[in-house]
Amino acid sequence: MKSIYKLTSAVVGCALLAPAFAQDDQMIEEVIVTAQRRAESVQDVPIAVSAYSDLQLRELQVTELLDMTRLVPNLIGSNNTGLGSANVYSLRALNNTESIPTFDPPVGSYVDDIFISRQNANNFALFDIDRIEVLRGPQGTLFGRNTTGGAVNVILKKPAEEFGGYVELGFGRFSQVRFRGSVDLPVQENLLLKLSAYAIDDDGFVENRTTGEDGINYEKNVGVRAALRWLGETVTWDAAVAYVDNEHANLLNLNDPDEDERYTLTGLRSDQPPPWPTPIHGAKAGKPLGNWVNSLSLYSNIEVDTAYGTLNIITGQRYLDHDFTLDFLNLGRPYGGFTIANEGEHDQFTQEIKLTGSTGNGALDYVAGVFYIQEENAVDFADLLGIGGAFNGFQPLLLADRLLENDTDALAIYLQVDYHVNEQITLTGGARWTDETKDVGYTPNPNWPWGFGSADIAALGYPLEQNAKITTPRIALEYAVSDDLMLYASATRGFKSGGWNARGTNPGAIEVFGPEKVWSYEAGMRSDWMGGRLRFNATVFSTDVTDFQLPSAVYDPVTGAPTFNTRNYASLENQGVEVELTAALIDGLTVFVNFGTQDAEYAELNPSIIEQQALCNSDLADGVSFAASPFCAAGVVNHLGQIADPVRSPDYTLTAGAAYDIAVAPGWELRPSAFIYKIGKHSIGSSGAPTALSDGYSVLTASVTLRNLEQDWSISAECQNCADREQGTSFFVGLYLQDPRTWTVNFRKDF
């Protein structure tokens, strides 16, 4: 930890020693955000928010949302196990790794105010981005359910009033070819059109040493978007349609340092379906090794200027198909070790009506609205264990093959009012009332005659429907010391939906968990110094989570074995500090430091976990190794018989970097840049088992760009994970590694 403080102090110190060389016009870019559902400077928002413009994102090599996780204090992220299309976010120790739709992530994803409920495809490839806002802490009043950890808000560019655009082409390691482009085509003075597209294609970086295949974990990702803007005297209508076709698996792989390559041992092939000796029902039986996501998104925002403020009618429709066949045990069997074959359809409709305005004298600002979401999910999936014994001829065991259907209907009403007591003091009060209903149903597929259905679950007393009516308020006090210094304090409540343990292979395992609730208390400072050339923002927070949805192992007194599931087993407490510093003190030089520290721990543990801990310690006292004990290194009891630290809650995150614009000739500019991302000690498995523990690691990202300022083109050479560090980012049966070093040469032309 000392080294982190030394590095932070060194970077900050260099920035603060530079004013003698500063130019008066060297100012930090102002970013306008909608963190409070209205446009305002990020420096005026009494919320912990990190915001990056399109230019900043490009210079920091943020080409997909996963890249963004390296920049935000107390946020870490990785692809989900198996799924290169899905991101697992952990923000202030709140996270969820389950992609099945009876679970909801605590960090909400939004694109142009449209909530993206499913984690399956939240790793968007970024093109035509205006900005990204990451709101830290619960956003239950203005953003609603499933934002207990925070929200990732992606804002896309609107069609421009003049002809223009850009085209970008890149080539990189693993035969990667990358294209991005956009063009603005004004149809009439008041009718504007924007067409955008991207494509990513590479050969993958994993060799299959069982089948001889190369190019596992490849990515083939294509997206197109058409956006339309109609401008009237009092009405503006924005509409868009976007389609994405993404093939990207995140298969368990190992590193061979002698060969300098990654490899896997699965017997599944990506060019043909498995030779199933056990019948698998439906179209999923014909899918080879891989992960496929297709999504169609429709968007409409009608904005009307009224006497009472700005009225927005925001409509979103999203259709998502998600299929995969993945081996999670990495054995050389032709049908995999532990294989899940999945075919899913996920449809989502959202409707919001929002009014934003101020009173005539400007003493009150208000945001009020109604929000409705309807979600329908159907997942046809089978689980097979490829280590069957002699009793079945060593054929894979069909653990389950079933159809899961679950729906969500939620209605919310919200209001937030900002009262400007005077020019310096603002009081904020708001609340959101949510009425949410979720249901679930099971149908065993015909090839699973010993399976179970909804009636079997209900017979055990488990409800097939859940309803929650919850109010989530927010209060805040803001004090503007000056035009460049603002202090604030706030208390905010949020909640995350309940659900079911949907992957259970018997009706008794489909247990229910209720909503997770959180109160977060913050105090912060937003400040600009030295004429806008030095920005320093800091936040102190304390979070109390009740009914925490905790994955655990419950002791079964009848069988003497643990059962793994998720329920509201505990509370969680977390405190920390977050700092963001940016300095542009020397002409052309910008440095930045983003630092977060936290101290998360479980509290009010369920008696079943205390009992499991006692049984683990009893086994250890009797000389039983933790690996042989069913109670140790399971759930949240670690291999030492202690309660593990909350998963994915490193004691610190640090990002520190610099970029320097150098005039090399008239009209020509060279821009080298680099930043290092460091993360502290943490566990990527809930049990804190040794195989899932990380002492921390660092990742280097760097680039150099040559720009022709007069002709608006540039060429750049970039690398990510430049030092080719190997580190685990997620864990399920085995350790999933970060991608190896990649490099890209990009050409971009703006017109």
Buried (B, 14 or more C-beta within 10 A) or exposed (E): EEEBEEBBEEBBEBBBEBBEEBEEEBBBEEBBBBBBBBEEEBBBBBBBBBBBBBEBBBBBBBBBBBBBBBBBBBBBBBBBBBBBBBBBBBBBBBBBBBBBBBBBBBBBBBBBBBBBBBBBBBBBBBBBBBBBBBBBBBBBBBBBBBBBBBBBBBBBBBBBEEEBBBBBBBEBBBEBBBBBBBBBBBEEEEBBBBBBBBBBBBBBBBBBBBBEBEBBBBBBBBBBBBBBBBBEEEEBBBBBBBBBBBBBBBBBBBBEEEEEBBBBBBBBBBEEBBEBBBEBBBEBBBBEBBBBBBBBBBBBBBBBBEEEBBBBBBBBBBBBBBBBBBBBBBBBBBBBBBBBBBBBBBBBBBBBBBBBBBBEEEEEBBBBBEBEBBBBBBBBBBBBBBEBEEEEEEBBBBBBBBBBBBBBBBBBBBBBBBBBEEEEEBEBBBBBBBEBBBBBBBBBBEBBEEBBBBEBBEEEEBBBEBEBEBEBBBBBBBBBEEEBBBBBBBBBBBBBBBBBBBBBBBBBBBBBBBBBBBBBBBBBBBBBBBEBBBBBBBBBBBBBBBBBBBBBBBBEEEEEEBBBBBBBBBBBBBBBBBBBBBBBBBBBBBBBBBBBBBEBBBEEBBEBBEBBBBBBBEBBEEEBEBEEBBBBBBBBBBBBBBBBBBBBBBBBBBBBBBBBBEEEEEEEBBBEBBBBBBBBBBBBBBBBBBBBBBEBBEBBBBBBBBBBEEEEBBBBBBBBBBEEBBBBBBBBBBBBBBBBBBBBEBEBBEE
